[in-house]
């Protein structure tokens, strides 16, 4: 047993049923001589999660948790983040980042429910996810012990992992020739790709890599129109049909992906210090961001909207770096949520060959006043001569500086 830990009798493992976490399950049993509990979350990754049960049973694991968290994921994590219009470094819609606090929360909850001493995850020692999982876990359960096998073992290649499986009878399908060359992560908000040809930022991704979106060139020649219904900053219906949070995102993913919307190719700054090139497909999220800013444009006061924009990069960095459960993120979220009480109404969009085009927005809570904004004859709501003094007062410091 590692000297860094107190005696561990039981550990809850974030378990996908794939190669890495199957090896980790057996490695934990051997290295720590402990009981392993597996937790598999369905957050819309598009893969069957139930096979993880039989794989865990085959390794003698008795306590197996498999949970559908799609609605909770969108309701309590994705939607609050989009109320803030969060965008990391101007491009990344935080698809991987936002899933980690939910998984961390369930890991520590299951640890409490089962009397486990520790949790474990399969994130590597070079990425952001190890930070996100562990910051979240410690924020929610300060005394929890966290085991990160990739920072301890020497099984640092696929061949070594497969050899370990052969030596210990671990049931993992090798399926030679069918494995993607990319490191991928998916949930209901996005799918990400890293590694292989993407490690050179100069190389264009292969078209065959993209799984959720057609290329803009291959998208339909006829535009698709959508009407989104908003209540307090969240989409509650599409084209007049009420929908649950997860159903909204699933529908937007399908429609936007079919119109070539949502691809991003980014070189981002990881929290651990390195630059990393990744490609992302976030079709529904791309629509959500554009539409939310459209409904806010007619319902938010100017200074409140600008305050939100000032705070957004900080908020996005908190999500990216793993501080979802921090007091500062919670405080910013309170401000954001308070700002959304009048963000109600409808947004009409045109989706066409990779573009999300806003074609209309309306709200019973709109602050847009046509009588004030009109270029036609004034109705008395705005006296244009007042602008003379306004301009001179605001120019005073500029004129003094110029002298």
N, C-alpha and C positions, 0 to 999 in steps of 0.2 A: 504493500500500500504506500502511496505517496505520502511523504512526511508533511505535506502542506495541509492535510486534512485530518480532522478528528476521525474516530472510527465511524465508518459508513456501513450501515446495515441494509439500507434501501435507497435507491436512486430512481428518480423519474426522468426518463429519456424522451426528448423530442424525436419521434420515430416516424420516418417516412416509409420504411419497408424496403428502401433501396440499398445499394451496396454499402455505402459509408455507414449508415446508421445500423444496418444489420451487423456489420463488423463491430461497431461500437457496443452494441448490446452484449455480444459475447465477450468482448474485451473487458467491459465493466464487471461482468460476472467473474472473470478470471483474475483481473488485476486487483479488484477491491473485495473479492469474495463476498459479494452482496447480492441482494435481491433486486431485480430490475423491473420497474413498472414502465410500460410504454404509453406514450400519448401521441396520437395521430390526429391532426386537425384538418378538416375539410374546409378550406377557405377559398374554394373555387379554382383550384389548380388544374382542373380538367383531367385528372387521373382518378381511377378507382382507388379509394382508400381502404376498402374492406379487405383486400388481399393482405394488408399489413397484419391483420388479426391471425391468419393461419401461419404466417411467417414468424410472428412473435411466439405463438403456441409451440411451434416446432423447436424453438430454443428454450423451452421450459418456462416461459414467462406466464405467470398466472393472472396478474392484474393488467388488463389491457383497456385503454381508453381510446375510443374512436368517436369523434364529435363533429357534427356539422355546425360550423361557426359562421357560415356565410352571412346570415342576416346581422348577427352581432358585429361582424367585421365591417360591413358597410355602414350600419347604423351608428356605431359608437366610435369608429376610427376613420373610415374613408370620408363620410359626410362631414364630420367636424373639421377635418383637414381642408376639404374643399370650401367650407364656409370662409376659411382664411385665405383662399386662393393660393395655396402654398406651391411654390416652384423653387427647387434647389438649383442655385447657380444659373437661373434663368431658363433652364431646359428640362430638368428632371422632375417628373410628377410623383416621385417618392413611393413607387409601387411596392418595392421590397421593404423599404424602411417602415412603412405604416403597418405591415403585418406583424412585425416582431414584438411590439408591446402586448398584443393580444395573446400571442403564443407564450410569452414570458409570464403573463398573468395566469394563464391556465396551468402552466408548469408548477408555479408555486402554490396555486390552489389545490392541485392534485397531490402535491407533496404533503400539504397539510391534511388533506382528506385521508391519505393512505399512511400517514406517519413516516414519510420518507425523510432522510437526513439531508439529501442533496438532489440537485437536478443536473442534467447533462445535455449537451447539444453537439451537433455535428459541424458547427462553423469552424473554418480554418483560422489559423493564427495571423493571417495577412489581411483579412477583410474587415468590413464594418459590422457584420452580423454578430460576431462574438461580443462586440461592445454593446450592441443593442439588446441582445438577450440578457447579458449580465447586468447592465445598468438597470434594466427593467426589473429583473429579479431582485436585486439588492434594494431597490426603491420600495418594493412591495413586501419583501421579507428580508429584513436586514441581516438576520443570522443564518440565512440559507447558505449552504455550500454549493459551489458550482464546479463541475468537472468538464473540462474542455479537452477531450482526448487528442485532438490535432496539435495541441501544445505540449503533449506529453509523450506520445508514442513515436515509433520510427516507421510506421506504415505509411510512408509519404509518397506512394505511387500506386497507380491502379493495379499493376502487376503484384505488388506486395499485398494489397488488399484481397485480390483474388486468391493468392496463395494461402492467405490466412483462412479464407472461406473453405478452401479445399482441405486444409489441415484440421479444421474444426467442424466440418459437416454443416456449414451454414447454407441454407437454401436460398441462393441468389441466382437469378437467371442471368447468364453471361451474354446470350444472344449476340454472338460475334458478328460484327458488320452492321448491326442495326443501331448502335449507340450514337447519339449526336456527338459531334466533336466539341460542342460548346458546353460550358457550364451554364445551366439554365435554372431559373427560379420563376414560378408562376403562382398567381393567385387571381382572385376575381378582378382585381384592378389592372394587372399587367403581367407580361412575361418578359424576362430579361435574358440576355445572352452575353457571355464573356468567354475569353480564351480563344485558342486556335488562331485562325487568321485575324481575328479582331485584336490580337495583342499588338499588331502594327497599326497605329492610328492612320497610316497612309493608305491602307488597303480597304477597298469598298467591300461591304458584306455581300455574300452570295445571295441571290434572290431566293434560293431554296431554303435559306435559314428562317425566313419570316413565316410564322405559323398562323397568326391571328388576322393578318391584314393582306389584302391583295395589293399589288403595286398600284400607285396612282394611275399609271399608264393603262393598266388593265381594268380599272374601275369602270362602272357603267357610264355611258354617255349622257344619261338622263339623271338629273339631280334628284336626291331624296329629301323630302321636307319632313321636319319634325316639329311638334309643338310640345314644349315642356311646361308642366305646372309646378310652381314653386310655393312652398309654405315655410316661412321662417328660414329661408336660405337653402332648403333641401328640396330636391325633385321628388314629388309625390305622385306624379302621373305623367303619362306620355300619350299624346293624341287623344286626350279625353278619358283615358283608362287609368284608374287608380292602381298603383303598383307599390309593392314593398321595396325597401331600399336595395336588397340584393337583386330583385327582379328588374328594377330600373337599370342597374349597372349591366346585368346580363344582356338586356335588350339593346342598350347603347353599344356594348361591345360588338354585338352581331351586326347591327346596322352600320356603325361607323367603320368596322373592319371591312365590310363589303364595299365601302366607298373609298378605301385606301387611306384611311385616317388613323393617325396615332403612332407612326414610326418616329423614333428618335435615335440618333447616333451621337454619343456624348463622350468626351474625355472629362471625367469629374475628379474632384479632389476628395479622396477618402479621408476619414477622420484619423486613421492611423498614420497618415503622412504621405502616402504615395498617390500619384495620379493613376487613374484606371480608365480604360476605354470600355464602354459597354453600349449595347444596343437594346432598345426597349420598344415594346408595343403596348400602348395604352390607349386603345381606341375610344372606349367609353369615357375615360378620364379626360381626354383631350376635349371632347364635347362638353363635359361637365364644367371644365374651367372656363371655356369661352362663354357658355350660356350663363354661368353664375355671374361673371363680370357684367354681362348684358343686363340682367335683372337688377343688379346693384346700381347700374348706371342711372336708372330712373327712380330708385327707391332710397338710396343712401345720401345723406347730407354730404356736401363736398369735403368738409374738414374731417368728418368721420371716415369717409372713403380714403382720404389721403393718410390719415393715421393708420388705418389698416395696411395700406401699402408700405408705410414706413416700417411696420412691425413684421410684415410678411417674410422678408429674408431671414430675420432672426428666428421666427417660428419654423420656417423650413429647415434651417440648420439644426434646430433642436430635434425635429423629427428625424432628420438624416443621421444625426450623431447618437441617437438612442435615448434622448431625454424626454420622451413622451410623458413619463410619470414625474417629471421634475416640477417643483413649485412654480417656476417661471413659465413653463408651457401651460400649466393649468390656469395661471393668472391671465396670460394672453388669451387663452381659449374663452375665459369668462367675458373678456371684453369683446371678442369676436362674436360669441353667441348673443350677447346683449345687442350688438349692432344689427342682428338679423331679424329682429322682431317685426319689422315692416318690409322685409325682403320677400314679398309675396307677388304672385302674378303669373304671367305667361311669357315665354320666349319662343319665337319661331326661328327655326334654323333651316339652312339649305346645305346639305352635304354633297360635295361634288369633287371627285378626283383628288382626294387628300386635303381638301379645304373644308373648314367649318365656317359658314357665312351666316352672320346674324342678319335676319331680314325683318324682324319686328320684335318689340317688347311692349308689354302693357301691364298695368297694375292699378288696383283701386287705391293703393298707397303711394302712387307715383308723385314725385316732387316736380316733375316736368310740367310747366305751365305754358301752354301754347300762347296765351295772351301776352305773357312776358317775353317769350323767346322769339315771337314773330318778327319777320322783316317787313311786314306790311304796316299799315298805319297803326300808330300806337293807340292804345285804348285808355291810357292814363295810368297803367300799372307800372310804367317805367318812364321816367323823365330823362331823356338823353342829355339834357344840359347839365344834369348832376355829375356826369362823367368828367366835366372839366376840372372841377375842384378835386375830385377823387384822384385824377391823374397827377395834378400838380402836387398834392400832398405826398403821393407815393414817389414822385420824382425828386422831392426836395433833397434827400440825402445824395442822390445821384448827381444833381446839379452842384451841390456843395463840393463833392468829391472831385468833380471835373474842373472846378475852379482852382 
